[in-house]
């Protein structure tokens, strides 16, 4: 279960979480391709460097997901879906379309709410 994150609050949340994220693209034969990236917020979009495989995947299939592995506490993750493109310099630019905070499935602690409110 997850709760939406207002995209207007996303820049501040990303700044709080730091630059380390995972970029998930879709490779040939519909396989996921996951890489660690250093992401930053620039002009209403999230930018990062990436390798040739990620750039190729974005060129062929621009829908991507970014995940920050430790939002707020150890029980929640920020997941951002977006549309990406690659610049001439090889950077990937992701325009967010949706974002959610999601509790780790099976964390097993009944005192931890499934969703963490934002704001």
N, C-alpha and C positions, 0 to 999 in steps of 0.2 A: 504494500500500500504506500502511496506517496501523496504529497501535496504540491500543487503548482507553486512555482516561484514567479512573482511578478517580474517581467523582464526589465522594468525600470529599476528594480532593486538588485538585479543580477550583477552589475558592475561592482557595486560595493561588496557583495557577497564573495565574488571572485577575488577581490583585493584582500579580503579577510582570510581567505583560504590559501592564498599564495599562488605561485606560478606553476608548480608541478601538477600536471594532469595527465590523463591517459586519453589519447586520440584513437577512436575506433572508426575505421573506414571499412568499406566492403571491397574485397579483392575479387579477382577473377573467380569464376565458379561459385560466387556468392559466399565466399568464406570471409569471416571477420579478420581484420588485420589490426592489431593493437600495438601502439607504440607510446613510450613516455615522451612528453613534450614539456617545454617551458612556455607557457601561454601568458599573454598580456592583453590588456584591454586597450583598443585603439579605435576611436571614431565609431562607437556603437557596435564594434565587432571584436572578436577574440582572434589574436594573431599568434602564430607560432612557426618555428622552423620545422622541417620534416624531411625525410629522405625521399629517394626516387620512387619507392613503392607506394608510399602514402600519397605523393603528388600524382602519380599515375592513377591511383584509385579515385582520388578527388576529381580528376579530369573526366573519368569514365562514369562515376557515380557520386555526385556531389553531396548527397545526404550523409551526414556524419554525426557522431556522438562524442562528447567530451565528458570525462568523469574525474572529479576531484575526490581523492581517496580518504579524506578525513575532515569533512565539514563539522564544525561546532564541537563535536566530541567523537568518541570512537565508534558510535553506533549509527551514524548517518553518513550518507554520500550525496554529493551534488551531481546530478546527471543533466547535461545540456544537449539537446538535439539542435541541429542547425544545418544550414546550407553553406557549402564551402567552395572556394575557388583558390587557385594557385596564382601567385604573382609572377612576373618575369624574373624576379630575384629568387624564386623558389620558396617563398613563404606561403603558408596556408592562412587564409582569412576565413573565419567562420562567422556567419550572421546567425545568431541564436533565433530559434523559432519557438522552442518550449524549454522549460527547465523545471526540475522537481528535486525536492529533498526526499530521500528514500532511506528507510531503516534497513540495516542489514538483515536479510531474510534468515530466520532461524537463530537470531541472537539470544532468544530464550528467556530474556528478563522481562517478566510481566509488568514490572514497574516502569519500564521505558515505553513511552507512547510510540505507536507505529509511525506517526508523522510528527515532525518538528515544525511548529509554526515559525514563520519568517516575519520580521518587521517589528 
